[in-house]
C-alpha cells in the first residue's frame, strides 16, 4: 500500500473542513479505511496527520470496540507506512 499526500508542510491553522490528529493509531485506522491523508505537519516534538473533516466522525468510532472494524493487514501496513514517513523525515 503506497500512500500519496497532496503536500507535506509546516503547521498551520486547521481548516474547518479538516481533521487533525497526532495519534498514530487513529491515523493508521483512517488510512486503512481509505481516507485520504492530505498532509503531515511538523509540530516540533509532534507530528500531525491531516485528513478531510469527515474523517473526524470515523475517528471517534476508533475507540468504540466493534463499531468500525478494518482489515488487520491493512491497519498493520498503514501503521508501518506512517511510521516510516514520520521517522524517516520524509514528511519535512
N, CA, C and O atoms as a CHARMM CRD file, in Angstrom:
* protein
*
  368
    1    1 UNK  N      0.85000  -1.17000   0.00000 PROA 1      0.00000
    2    1 UNK  CA     0.00000   0.00000   0.00000 PROA 1      0.00000
    3    1 UNK  C      0.89400   1.23100   0.00000 PROA 1      0.00000
    4    1 UNK  O      1.70800   1.41200   0.90600 PROA 1      0.00000
    5    2 UNK  N      0.74900   2.05300  -0.98400 PROA 2      0.00000
    6    2 UNK  CA     1.54900   3.26500  -1.06000 PROA 2      0.00000
    7    2 UNK  C      0.65000   4.46000  -0.82000 PROA 2      0.00000
    8    2 UNK  O     -0.39100   4.60300  -1.46100 PROA 2      0.00000
    9    3 UNK  N      1.05400   5.32100   0.10800 PROA 3      0.00000
   10    3 UNK  CA     0.25000   6.49800   0.40900 PROA 3      0.00000
   11    3 UNK  C      0.74400   7.67800  -0.40300 PROA 3      0.00000
   12    3 UNK  O      1.94700   7.87000  -0.58300 PROA 3      0.00000
   13    4 UNK  N     -0.17800   8.44400  -0.87700 PROA 4      0.00000
   14    4 UNK  CA     0.16700   9.65600  -1.59900 PROA 4      0.00000
   15    4 UNK  C     -0.49300  10.82200  -0.88300 PROA 4      0.00000
   16    4 UNK  O     -1.68600  10.79300  -0.58100 PROA 4      0.00000
   17    5 UNK  N      0.29200  11.83000  -0.62100 PROA 5      0.00000
   18    5 UNK  CA    -0.23100  13.02000   0.03800 PROA 5      0.00000
   19    5 UNK  C     -0.16700  14.18600  -0.92100 PROA 5      0.00000
   20    5 UNK  O      0.69800  14.24100  -1.79600 PROA 5      0.00000
   21    6 UNK  N     -1.08300  15.11200  -0.75200 PROA 6      0.00000
   22    6 UNK  CA    -1.07800  16.28100  -1.60200 PROA 6      0.00000
   23    6 UNK  C      0.09400  17.18900  -1.25300 PROA 6      0.00000
   24    6 UNK  O      0.68600  17.80200  -2.14100 PROA 6      0.00000
   25    7 UNK  N      0.43600  17.28200   0.03700 PROA 7      0.00000
   26    7 UNK  CA     1.52800  18.14800   0.43500 PROA 7      0.00000
   27    7 UNK  C      2.01600  17.78800   1.82700 PROA 7      0.00000
   28    7 UNK  O      1.28500  17.18700   2.61500 PROA 7      0.00000
   29    8 UNK  N      3.24200  18.15600   2.12300 PROA 8      0.00000
   30    8 UNK  CA     3.82200  17.98800   3.44200 PROA 8      0.00000
   31    8 UNK  C      4.35600  19.34300   3.85300 PROA 8      0.00000
   32    8 UNK  O      5.24200  19.88600   3.19200 PROA 8      0.00000
   33    9 UNK  N      3.82900  19.90000   4.94000 PROA 9      0.00000
   34    9 UNK  CA     4.11000  21.29600   5.26000 PROA 9      0.00000
   35    9 UNK  C      4.35600  21.50300   6.74700 PROA 9      0.00000
   36    9 UNK  O      4.18300  20.59000   7.55500 PROA 9      0.00000
   37   10 UNK  N      4.75800  22.70100   7.08700 PROA 10     0.00000
   38   10 UNK  CA     4.86500  23.12000   8.47800 PROA 10     0.00000
   39   10 UNK  C      3.44200  23.36400   9.00400 PROA 10     0.00000
   40   10 UNK  O      2.52000  23.57500   8.21600 PROA 10     0.00000
   41   11 UNK  N      3.26300  23.33600  10.34000 PROA 11     0.00000
   42   11 UNK  CA     1.91400  23.50300  10.89400 PROA 11     0.00000
   43   11 UNK  C      1.26400  24.81800  10.47800 PROA 11     0.00000
   44   11 UNK  O      1.92800  25.83700  10.28700 PROA 11     0.00000
   45   12 UNK  N     -0.00900  24.75900  10.35100 PROA 12     0.00000
   46   12 UNK  CA    -0.80000  25.96200  10.07800 PROA 12     0.00000
   47   12 UNK  C     -2.16400  25.74900  10.70600 PROA 12     0.00000
   48   12 UNK  O     -2.46900  24.65200  11.17600 PROA 12     0.00000
   49   13 UNK  N     -2.96300  26.75800  10.71800 PROA 13     0.00000
   50   13 UNK  CA    -4.28800  26.64000  11.31400 PROA 13     0.00000
   51   13 UNK  C     -5.09500  25.59100  10.55500 PROA 13     0.00000
   52   13 UNK  O     -5.16200  25.61000   9.32600 PROA 13     0.00000
   53   14 UNK  N     -5.70300  24.68200  11.30100 PROA 14     0.00000
   54   14 UNK  CA    -6.52700  23.65100  10.67900 PROA 14     0.00000
   55   14 UNK  C     -7.79900  24.28700  10.13900 PROA 14     0.00000
   56   14 UNK  O     -8.46300  25.06600  10.82300 PROA 14     0.00000
   57   15 UNK  N     -8.11800  23.94700   8.92600 PROA 15     0.00000
   58   15 UNK  CA    -9.32200  24.46300   8.28900 PROA 15     0.00000
   59   15 UNK  C    -10.54700  23.77400   8.89100 PROA 15     0.00000
   60   15 UNK  O    -10.43200  22.65500   9.39300 PROA 15     0.00000
   61   16 UNK  N    -11.71000  24.41400   8.85100 PROA 16     0.00000
   62   16 UNK  CA   -12.91400  23.79500   9.42000 PROA 16     0.00000
   63   16 UNK  C    -13.27800  22.47200   8.74800 PROA 16     0.00000
   64   16 UNK  O    -13.93400  21.62300   9.35200 PROA 16     0.00000
   65   17 UNK  N    -12.85600  22.30300   7.51100 PROA 17     0.00000
   66   17 UNK  CA   -13.18600  21.07800   6.79100 PROA 17     0.00000
   67   17 UNK  C    -12.05500  20.05500   6.86800 PROA 17     0.00000
   68   17 UNK  O    -11.94100  19.18300   6.00700 PROA 17     0.00000
   69   18 UNK  N    -11.20900  20.16800   7.91400 PROA 18     0.00000
   70   18 UNK  CA   -10.11000  19.23700   8.10400 PROA 18     0.00000
   71   18 UNK  C    -10.14000  18.62400   9.49900 PROA 18     0.00000
   72   18 UNK  O    -10.61600  19.24200  10.45200 PROA 18     0.00000
   73   19 UNK  N     -9.62900  17.40900   9.60600 PROA 19     0.00000
   74   19 UNK  CA    -9.47400  16.72500  10.88800 PROA 19     0.00000
   75   19 UNK  C     -7.98400  16.49200  11.08900 PROA 19     0.00000
   76   19 UNK  O     -7.31500  15.94300  10.21400 PROA 19     0.00000
   77   20 UNK  N     -7.46100  16.90900  12.24400 PROA 20     0.00000
   78   20 UNK  CA    -6.02000  16.84300  12.52400 PROA 20     0.00000
   79   20 UNK  C     -5.79200  16.02900  13.78900 PROA 20     0.00000
   80   20 UNK  O     -6.44100  16.26400  14.80800 PROA 20     0.00000
   81   21 UNK  N     -4.86000  15.06000  13.72600 PROA 21     0.00000
   82   21 UNK  CA    -4.55200  14.23700  14.89300 PROA 21     0.00000
   83   21 UNK  C     -3.05900  13.94000  14.94200 PROA 21     0.00000
   84   21 UNK  O     -2.39400  13.86500  13.90900 PROA 21     0.00000
   85   22 UNK  N     -2.54400  13.77200  16.15300 PROA 22     0.00000
   86   22 UNK  CA    -1.15200  13.34600  16.31900 PROA 22     0.00000
   87   22 UNK  C     -1.10200  11.87800  16.73600 PROA 22     0.00000
   88   22 UNK  O     -0.02200  11.33300  16.96200 PROA 22     0.00000
   89   23 UNK  N     -2.24900  11.24600  16.83600 PROA 23     0.00000
   90   23 UNK  CA    -2.34700   9.84900  17.25700 PROA 23     0.00000
   91   23 UNK  C     -2.08900   8.92800  16.06600 PROA 23     0.00000
   92   23 UNK  O     -2.87700   8.88600  15.12100 PROA 23     0.00000
   93   24 UNK  N     -0.98000   8.19500  16.11900 PROA 24     0.00000
   94   24 UNK  CA    -0.59500   7.30600  15.01700 PROA 24     0.00000
   95   24 UNK  C     -1.64200   6.22400  14.77500 PROA 24     0.00000
   96   24 UNK  O     -1.92300   5.88300  13.62600 PROA 24     0.00000
   97   25 UNK  N     -2.22200   5.68000  15.84600 PROA 25     0.00000
   98   25 UNK  CA    -3.23500   4.63200  15.70900 PROA 25     0.00000
   99   25 UNK  C     -4.47500   5.10800  14.97400 PROA 25     0.00000
  100   25 UNK  O     -4.99600   4.41600  14.10000 PROA 25     0.00000
  101   26 UNK  N     -4.94100   6.29200  15.33300 PROA 26     0.00000
  102   26 UNK  CA    -6.11700   6.84800  14.65200 PROA 26     0.00000
  103   26 UNK  C     -5.78500   7.13100  13.19100 PROA 26     0.00000
  104   26 UNK  O     -6.58200   6.83700  12.30000 PROA 26     0.00000
  105   27 UNK  N     -4.61000   7.70200  12.94600 PROA 27     0.00000
  106   27 UNK  CA    -4.21400   7.99600  11.56400 PROA 27     0.00000
  107   27 UNK  C     -4.14100   6.71700  10.73700 PROA 27     0.00000
  108   27 UNK  O     -4.61600   6.68600   9.60100 PROA 27     0.00000
  109   28 UNK  N     -3.55100   5.66000  11.29600 PROA 28     0.00000
  110   28 UNK  CA    -3.45100   4.38600  10.57500 PROA 28     0.00000
  111   28 UNK  C     -4.82900   3.79100  10.33000 PROA 28     0.00000
  112   28 UNK  O     -5.08500   3.23100   9.26500 PROA 28     0.00000
  113   29 UNK  N     -5.71200   3.90900  11.30600 PROA 29     0.00000
  114   29 UNK  CA    -7.08900   3.43200  11.16100 PROA 29     0.00000
  115   29 UNK  C     -7.77800   4.13700   9.99100 PROA 29     0.00000
  116   29 UNK  O     -8.43100   3.49500   9.16900 PROA 29     0.00000
  117   30 UNK  N     -7.62600   5.45900   9.92300 PROA 30     0.00000
  118   30 UNK  CA    -8.26500   6.22000   8.85000 PROA 30     0.00000
  119   30 UNK  C     -7.67200   5.86700   7.48700 PROA 30     0.00000
  120   30 UNK  O     -8.40500   5.73800   6.50600 PROA 30     0.00000
  121   31 UNK  N     -6.35400   5.71100   7.42300 PROA 31     0.00000
  122   31 UNK  CA    -5.71100   5.33900   6.16000 PROA 31     0.00000
  123   31 UNK  C     -6.17200   3.94100   5.73500 PROA 31     0.00000
  124   31 UNK  O     -6.40700   3.69700   4.55200 PROA 31     0.00000
  125   32 UNK  N     -6.30100   3.03400   6.69100 PROA 32     0.00000
  126   32 UNK  CA    -6.76900   1.67600   6.38000 PROA 32     0.00000
  127   32 UNK  C     -8.20100   1.68100   5.85400 PROA 32     0.00000
  128   32 UNK  O     -8.61300   0.75500   5.15700 PROA 32     0.00000
  129   33 UNK  N     -8.95700   2.72600   6.18900 PROA 33     0.00000
  130   33 UNK  CA   -10.32200   2.88100   5.67900 PROA 33     0.00000
  131   33 UNK  C    -10.34800   3.62200   4.34100 PROA 33     0.00000
  132   33 UNK  O    -11.41600   3.97300   3.84000 PROA 33     0.00000
  133   34 UNK  N     -9.17400   3.85600   3.77200 PROA 34     0.00000
  134   34 UNK  CA    -9.04100   4.58800   2.50700 PROA 34     0.00000
  135   34 UNK  C     -9.39500   6.06200   2.62400 PROA 34     0.00000
  136   34 UNK  O     -9.79000   6.68400   1.63700 PROA 34     0.00000
  137   35 UNK  N     -9.25900   6.62600   3.81400 PROA 35     0.00000
  138   35 UNK  CA    -9.44800   8.06600   3.99200 PROA 35     0.00000
  139   35 UNK  C     -8.19900   8.76400   3.47400 PROA 35     0.00000
  140   35 UNK  O     -7.09200   8.39500   3.86400 PROA 35     0.00000
  141   36 UNK  N     -8.34400   9.75400   2.61300 PROA 36     0.00000
  142   36 UNK  CA    -7.15600  10.41700   2.06500 PROA 36     0.00000
  143   36 UNK  C     -6.38200  11.18000   3.14400 PROA 36     0.00000
  144   36 UNK  O     -6.96200  11.93100   3.92900 PROA 36     0.00000
  145   37 UNK  N     -5.08400  10.97700   3.16700 PROA 37     0.00000
  146   37 UNK  CA    -4.19500  11.72900   4.04500 PROA 37     0.00000
  147   37 UNK  C     -3.77900  12.97000   3.26900 PROA 37     0.00000
  148   37 UNK  O     -3.05200  12.87500   2.28000 PROA 37     0.00000
  149   38 UNK  N     -4.24400  14.13800   3.72000 PROA 38     0.00000
  150   38 UNK  CA    -3.98700  15.37100   2.97900 PROA 38     0.00000
  151   38 UNK  C     -2.54500  15.82900   3.11500 PROA 38     0.00000
  152   38 UNK  O     -1.90900  16.22500   2.13800 PROA 38     0.00000
  153   39 UNK  N     -2.03400  15.76800   4.35300 PROA 39     0.00000
  154   39 UNK  CA    -0.65800  16.19200   4.59000 PROA 39     0.00000
  155   39 UNK  C     -0.22400  15.76700   5.97800 PROA 39     0.00000
  156   39 UNK  O     -1.03800  15.38400   6.81800 PROA 39     0.00000
  157   40 UNK  N      1.08200  15.84400   6.19700 PROA 40     0.00000
  158   40 UNK  CA     1.66200  15.62100   7.50900 PROA 40     0.00000
  159   40 UNK  C      2.33000  16.93200   7.90100 PROA 40     0.00000
  160   40 UNK  O      3.07400  17.51500   7.11100 PROA 40     0.00000
  161   41 UNK  N      2.06600  17.39700   9.12000 PROA 41     0.00000
  162   41 UNK  CA     2.62500  18.65100   9.58000 PROA 41     0.00000
  163   41 UNK  C      3.65800  18.41600  10.67600 PROA 41     0.00000
  164   41 UNK  O      3.47500  17.55900  11.54000 PROA 41     0.00000
  165   42 UNK  N      4.73100  19.17400  10.63200 PROA 42     0.00000
  166   42 UNK  CA     5.76200  19.13200  11.65600 PROA 42     0.00000
  167   42 UNK  C      5.35400  20.08100  12.77000 PROA 42     0.00000
  168   42 UNK  O      5.35500  21.29800  12.58500 PROA 42     0.00000
  169   43 UNK  N      5.00700  19.53300  13.91700 PROA 43     0.00000
  170   43 UNK  CA     4.60100  20.35300  15.04700 PROA 43     0.00000
  171   43 UNK  C      5.68700  20.48100  16.09500 PROA 43     0.00000
  172   43 UNK  O      5.38000  20.68000  17.27000 PROA 43     0.00000
  173   44 UNK  N      6.94200  20.37400  15.70600 PROA 44     0.00000
  174   44 UNK  CA     8.04700  20.42900  16.66000 PROA 44     0.00000
  175   44 UNK  C      8.33000  19.04900  17.21000 PROA 44     0.00000
  176   44 UNK  O      8.94200  18.21900  16.53900 PROA 44     0.00000
  177   45 UNK  N      7.88500  18.80200  18.43400 PROA 45     0.00000
  178   45 UNK  CA     8.08400  17.48500  19.04100 PROA 45     0.00000
  179   45 UNK  C      7.03000  16.48100  18.60300 PROA 45     0.00000
  180   45 UNK  O      7.13500  15.29300  18.91100 PROA 45     0.00000
  181   46 UNK  N      6.03000  16.94300  17.89800 PROA 46     0.00000
  182   46 UNK  CA     4.90700  16.10500  17.48500 PROA 46     0.00000
  183   46 UNK  C      4.66500  16.22900  15.99000 PROA 46     0.00000
  184   46 UNK  O      4.94500  17.26300  15.38400 PROA 46     0.00000
  185   47 UNK  N      4.15300  15.18400  15.42000 PROA 47     0.00000
  186   47 UNK  CA     3.76800  15.17600  14.01000 PROA 47     0.00000
  187   47 UNK  C      2.24900  15.10500  13.96000 PROA 47     0.00000
  188   47 UNK  O      1.63400  14.35100  14.71300 PROA 47     0.00000
  189   48 UNK  N      1.65200  15.88200  13.08200 PROA 48     0.00000
  190   48 UNK  CA     0.19600  15.87900  12.93900 PROA 48     0.00000
  191   48 UNK  C     -0.18700  15.34100  11.56100 PROA 48     0.00000
  192   48 UNK  O      0.39900  15.71300  10.54400 PROA 48     0.00000
  193   49 UNK  N     -1.18000  14.46100  11.55500 PROA 49     0.00000
  194   49 UNK  CA    -1.72700  13.89600  10.33400 PROA 49     0.00000
  195   49 UNK  C     -3.02600  14.64100  10.04600 PROA 49     0.00000
  196   49 UNK  O     -3.88700  14.74900  10.92000 PROA 49     0.00000
  197   50 UNK  N     -3.17200  15.15000   8.83800 PROA 50     0.00000
  198   50 UNK  CA    -4.34900  15.95100   8.48700 PROA 50     0.00000
  199   50 UNK  C     -5.16600  15.21500   7.43400 PROA 50     0.00000
  200   50 UNK  O     -4.64900  14.79500   6.39900 PROA 50     0.00000
  201   51 UNK  N     -6.46200  15.07100   7.72500 PROA 51     0.00000
  202   51 UNK  CA    -7.41700  14.36100   6.88200 PROA 51     0.00000
  203   51 UNK  C     -8.59800  15.27900   6.57100 PROA 51     0.00000
  204   51 UNK  O     -8.74500  16.32400   7.20500 PROA 51     0.00000
  205   52 UNK  N     -9.44100  14.90800   5.60700 PROA 52     0.00000
  206   52 UNK  CA   -10.67500  15.67000   5.38200 PROA 52     0.00000
  207   52 UNK  C    -11.51900  15.69300   6.65500 PROA 52     0.00000
  208   52 UNK  O    -11.45600  14.75900   7.45500 PROA 52     0.00000
  209   53 UNK  N    -12.29600  16.73900   6.84700 PROA 53     0.00000
  210   53 UNK  CA   -13.09000  16.91800   8.05600 PROA 53     0.00000
  211   53 UNK  C    -14.01900  15.76900   8.38100 PROA 53     0.00000
  212   53 UNK  O    -14.26400  15.48900   9.55400 PROA 53     0.00000
  213   54 UNK  N    -14.53700  15.10400   7.37400 PROA 54     0.00000
  214   54 UNK  CA   -15.46200  13.98800   7.60800 PROA 54     0.00000
  215   54 UNK  C    -14.78100  12.83500   8.33700 PROA 54     0.00000
  216   54 UNK  O    -15.46300  11.98400   8.90700 PROA 54     0.00000
  217   55 UNK  N    -13.45200  12.78900   8.33100 PROA 55     0.00000
  218   55 UNK  CA   -12.71200  11.71200   8.99400 PROA 55     0.00000
  219   55 UNK  C    -12.87200  11.76200  10.50700 PROA 55     0.00000
  220   55 UNK  O    -12.69900  10.75000  11.18500 PROA 55     0.00000
  221   56 UNK  N    -13.20000  12.92600  11.03500 PROA 56     0.00000
  222   56 UNK  CA   -13.37700  13.06100  12.48100 PROA 56     0.00000
  223   56 UNK  C    -14.44400  12.14700  13.03800 PROA 56     0.00000
  224   56 UNK  O    -14.29500  11.62300  14.14200 PROA 56     0.00000
  225   57 UNK  N    -15.51800  11.94600  12.29600 PROA 57     0.00000
  226   57 UNK  CA   -16.58400  11.05100  12.75300 PROA 57     0.00000
  227   57 UNK  C    -16.09900   9.61500  12.80000 PROA 57     0.00000
  228   57 UNK  O    -16.40000   8.89200  13.75000 PROA 57     0.00000
  229   58 UNK  N    -15.35100   9.19000  11.78700 PROA 58     0.00000
  230   58 UNK  CA   -14.79600   7.83500  11.79500 PROA 58     0.00000
  231   58 UNK  C    -13.80400   7.66300  12.92500 PROA 58     0.00000
  232   58 UNK  O    -13.74700   6.60300  13.54900 PROA 58     0.00000
  233   59 UNK  N    -13.02300   8.69300  13.19500 PROA 59     0.00000
  234   59 UNK  CA   -12.00000   8.61500  14.23600 PROA 59     0.00000
  235   59 UNK  C    -12.62400   8.43500  15.61200 PROA 59     0.00000
  236   59 UNK  O    -12.06000   7.73500  16.45300 PROA 59     0.00000
  237   60 UNK  N    -13.76400   9.04400  15.85700 PROA 60     0.00000
  238   60 UNK  CA   -14.39600   8.88900  17.16700 PROA 60     0.00000
  239   60 UNK  C    -14.86300   7.45300  17.38100 PROA 60     0.00000
  240   60 UNK  O    -14.96600   7.00000  18.52100 PROA 60     0.00000
  241   61 UNK  N    -15.14400   6.73800  16.30100 PROA 61     0.00000
  242   61 UNK  CA   -15.55300   5.33500  16.40700 PROA 61     0.00000
  243   61 UNK  C    -14.36900   4.41300  16.67700 PROA 61     0.00000
  244   61 UNK  O    -14.56000   3.26500  17.07800 PROA 61     0.00000
  245   62 UNK  N    -13.14500   4.90400  16.46200 PROA 62     0.00000
  246   62 UNK  CA   -11.94300   4.09400  16.63200 PROA 62     0.00000
  247   62 UNK  C    -11.86700   3.52100  18.04200 PROA 62     0.00000
  248   62 UNK  O    -11.39200   2.40000  18.22600 PROA 62     0.00000
  249   63 UNK  N    -12.31600   4.25500  19.01600 PROA 63     0.00000
  250   63 UNK  CA   -12.20600   3.82200  20.40800 PROA 63     0.00000
  251   63 UNK  C    -13.41500   3.04000  20.89500 PROA 63     0.00000
  252   63 UNK  O    -13.45000   2.62100  22.05200 PROA 63     0.00000
  253   64 UNK  N    -14.39900   2.83800  20.04100 PROA 64     0.00000
  254   64 UNK  CA   -15.56900   2.04000  20.43600 PROA 64     0.00000
  255   64 UNK  C    -15.44300   0.66200  19.81200 PROA 64     0.00000
  256   64 UNK  O    -15.66600   0.51200  18.61100 PROA 64     0.00000
  257   65 UNK  N    -15.09700  -0.33600  20.58800 PROA 65     0.00000
  258   65 UNK  CA   -14.87000  -1.68400  20.05300 PROA 65     0.00000
  259   65 UNK  C    -16.06500  -2.21300  19.26200 PROA 65     0.00000
  260   65 UNK  O    -17.21400  -2.08400  19.68200 PROA 65     0.00000
  261   66 UNK  N    -15.77000  -2.80300  18.12300 PROA 66     0.00000
  262   66 UNK  CA   -16.79000  -3.47300  17.33300 PROA 66     0.00000
  263   66 UNK  C    -17.59800  -2.59600  16.41400 PROA 66     0.00000
  264   66 UNK  O    -18.31200  -3.11200  15.55400 PROA 66     0.00000
  265   67 UNK  N    -17.51300  -1.28800  16.56200 PROA 67     0.00000
  266   67 UNK  CA   -18.33500  -0.40900  15.73700 PROA 67     0.00000
  267   67 UNK  C    -17.81100  -0.21700  14.32600 PROA 67     0.00000
  268   67 UNK  O    -18.58800  -0.14400  13.37400 PROA 67     0.00000
  269   68 UNK  N    -16.51300  -0.13700  14.19200 PROA 68     0.00000
  270   68 UNK  CA   -15.95900   0.24400  12.90800 PROA 68     0.00000
  271   68 UNK  C    -14.65100  -0.50400  12.66800 PROA 68     0.00000
  272   68 UNK  O    -13.57100   0.06200  12.83500 PROA 68     0.00000
  273   69 UNK  N    -14.74300  -1.75000  12.28400 PROA 69     0.00000
  274   69 UNK  CA   -13.56300  -2.58200  12.13000 PROA 69     0.00000
  275   69 UNK  C    -12.90200  -2.37700  10.77100 PROA 69     0.00000
  276   69 UNK  O    -13.56700  -2.07000   9.78100 PROA 69     0.00000
  277   70 UNK  N    -11.58000  -2.55300  10.74000 PROA 70     0.00000
  278   70 UNK  CA   -10.83200  -2.51900   9.48500 PROA 70     0.00000
  279   70 UNK  C    -10.02500  -3.80900   9.39700 PROA 70     0.00000
  280   70 UNK  O     -9.78900  -4.47800  10.40300 PROA 70     0.00000
  281   71 UNK  N     -9.61500  -4.14000   8.20400 PROA 71     0.00000
  282   71 UNK  CA    -8.80500  -5.32500   7.98200 PROA 71     0.00000
  283   71 UNK  C     -7.48000  -5.18400   8.74500 PROA 71     0.00000
  284   71 UNK  O     -6.81200  -4.15500   8.64000 PROA 71     0.00000
  285   72 UNK  N     -7.10400  -6.20500   9.50600 PROA 72     0.00000
  286   72 UNK  CA    -5.89600  -6.16100  10.33500 PROA 72     0.00000
  287   72 UNK  C     -4.63900  -5.95900   9.49400 PROA 72     0.00000
  288   72 UNK  O     -3.73900  -5.22100   9.89500 PROA 72     0.00000
  289   73 UNK  N     -4.57200  -6.59300   8.36000 PROA 73     0.00000
  290   73 UNK  CA    -3.39700  -6.45500   7.49900 PROA 73     0.00000
  291   73 UNK  C     -3.26200  -5.01900   6.98000 PROA 73     0.00000
  292   73 UNK  O     -2.16500  -4.46100   6.97100 PROA 73     0.00000
  293   74 UNK  N     -4.36800  -4.43300   6.55500 PROA 74     0.00000
  294   74 UNK  CA    -4.34500  -3.04000   6.07100 PROA 74     0.00000
  295   74 UNK  C     -3.94000  -2.09400   7.19300 PROA 74     0.00000
  296   74 UNK  O     -3.17200  -1.15700   6.97400 PROA 74     0.00000
  297   75 UNK  N     -4.46200  -2.34100   8.40200 PROA 75     0.00000
  298   75 UNK  CA    -4.12200  -1.49500   9.55000 PROA 75     0.00000
  299   75 UNK  C     -2.61900  -1.59200   9.83300 PROA 75     0.00000
  300   75 UNK  O     -1.95900  -0.57700  10.05600 PROA 75     0.00000
  301   76 UNK  N     -2.08700  -2.80500   9.82400 PROA 76     0.00000
  302   76 UNK  CA    -0.66400  -3.02600  10.07600 PROA 76     0.00000
  303   76 UNK  C      0.19900  -2.29100   9.04400 PROA 76     0.00000
  304   76 UNK  O      1.15500  -1.60800   9.41100 PROA 76     0.00000
  305   77 UNK  N     -0.13200  -2.42700   7.76600 PROA 77     0.00000
  306   77 UNK  CA     0.64500  -1.75400   6.73000 PROA 77     0.00000
  307   77 UNK  C      0.51200  -0.23500   6.81300 PROA 77     0.00000
  308   77 UNK  O      1.46300   0.49200   6.52600 PROA 77     0.00000
  309   78 UNK  N     -0.66300   0.23800   7.20500 PROA 78     0.00000
  310   78 UNK  CA    -0.85300   1.68100   7.38500 PROA 78     0.00000
  311   78 UNK  C      0.03600   2.20100   8.51000 PROA 78     0.00000
  312   78 UNK  O      0.66300   3.25300   8.37900 PROA 78     0.00000
  313   79 UNK  N      0.08700   1.46100   9.61000 PROA 79     0.00000
  314   79 UNK  CA     0.96200   1.84300  10.72600 PROA 79     0.00000
  315   79 UNK  C      2.42200   1.89900  10.27200 PROA 79     0.00000
  316   79 UNK  O      3.13100   2.86400  10.56000 PROA 79     0.00000
  317   80 UNK  N      2.85600   0.88300   9.57800 PROA 80     0.00000
  318   80 UNK  CA     4.25100   0.82800   9.11200 PROA 80     0.00000
  319   80 UNK  C      4.57300   1.98600   8.17600 PROA 80     0.00000
  320   80 UNK  O      5.62400   2.61500   8.30000 PROA 80     0.00000
  321   81 UNK  N      3.68000   2.26500   7.25100 PROA 81     0.00000
  322   81 UNK  CA     3.91800   3.33800   6.28000 PROA 81     0.00000
  323   81 UNK  C      3.96700   4.70000   6.96400 PROA 81     0.00000
  324   81 UNK  O      4.84900   5.50900   6.67700 PROA 81     0.00000
  325   82 UNK  N      3.02400   4.95400   7.86500 PROA 82     0.00000
  326   82 UNK  CA     3.01200   6.24200   8.56700 PROA 82     0.00000
  327   82 UNK  C      4.24500   6.39800   9.45400 PROA 82     0.00000
  328   82 UNK  O      4.84500   7.47200   9.49800 PROA 82     0.00000
  329   83 UNK  N      4.62200   5.34200  10.15300 PROA 83     0.00000
  330   83 UNK  CA     5.84800   5.39000  10.96700 PROA 83     0.00000
  331   83 UNK  C      7.06000   5.69700  10.09600 PROA 83     0.00000
  332   83 UNK  O      7.91300   6.50800  10.45500 PROA 83     0.00000
  333   84 UNK  N      7.11900   5.03600   8.95300 PROA 84     0.00000
  334   84 UNK  CA     8.23100   5.26600   8.04000 PROA 84     0.00000
  335   84 UNK  C      8.28800   6.70200   7.53400 PROA 84     0.00000
  336   84 UNK  O      9.36600   7.28300   7.40900 PROA 84     0.00000
  337   85 UNK  N      7.12000   7.26700   7.24500 PROA 85     0.00000
  338   85 UNK  CA     7.07100   8.64400   6.77100 PROA 85     0.00000
  339   85 UNK  C      7.53400   9.61800   7.85000 PROA 85     0.00000
  340   85 UNK  O      8.22600  10.59100   7.55200 PROA 85     0.00000
  341   86 UNK  N      7.15900   9.36300   9.09300 PROA 86     0.00000
  342   86 UNK  CA     7.49500  10.30700  10.16100 PROA 86     0.00000
  343   86 UNK  C      8.89700  10.09500  10.70600 PROA 86     0.00000
  344   86 UNK  O      9.60000  11.07100  10.97000 PROA 86     0.00000
  345   87 UNK  N      9.32200   8.86600  10.87900 PROA 87     0.00000
  346   87 UNK  CA    10.65100   8.58400  11.44500 PROA 87     0.00000
  347   87 UNK  C     11.75300   8.84700  10.43100 PROA 87     0.00000
  348   87 UNK  O     12.85200   9.26500  10.79400 PROA 87     0.00000
  349   88 UNK  N     11.46100   8.60400   9.18300 PROA 88     0.00000
  350   88 UNK  CA    12.47200   8.80400   8.14900 PROA 88     0.00000
  351   88 UNK  C     12.64500  10.24700   7.73600 PROA 88     0.00000
  352   88 UNK  O     13.53700  10.57300   6.95300 PROA 88     0.00000
  353   89 UNK  N     11.79700  11.11300   8.25900 PROA 89     0.00000
  354   89 UNK  CA    11.90300  12.52300   7.92300 PROA 89     0.00000
  355   89 UNK  C     11.39500  12.87200   6.53700 PROA 89     0.00000
  356   89 UNK  O     11.62000  13.98400   6.05900 PROA 89     0.00000
  357   90 UNK  N     10.71000  11.93400   5.87800 PROA 90     0.00000
  358   90 UNK  CA    10.22000  12.18900   4.52300 PROA 90     0.00000
  359   90 UNK  C      9.05400  13.18000   4.51100 PROA 90     0.00000
  360   90 UNK  O      8.63700  13.63200   3.44400 PROA 90     0.00000
  361   91 UNK  N      8.53500  13.51400   5.67100 PROA 91     0.00000
  362   91 UNK  CA     7.40500  14.44200   5.74700 PROA 91     0.00000
  363   91 UNK  C      7.87100  15.87800   5.81800 PROA 91     0.00000
  364   91 UNK  O      7.04100  16.78300   5.73300 PROA 91     0.00000
  365   92 UNK  N      9.15700  16.13100   5.96900 PROA 92     0.00000
  366   92 UNK  CA     9.64800  17.51400   6.11500 PROA 92     0.00000
  367   92 UNK  C      9.66200  18.22700   4.79900 PROA 92     0.00000
  368   92 UNK  O     10.04500  19.39500   4.73400 PROA 92     0.00000
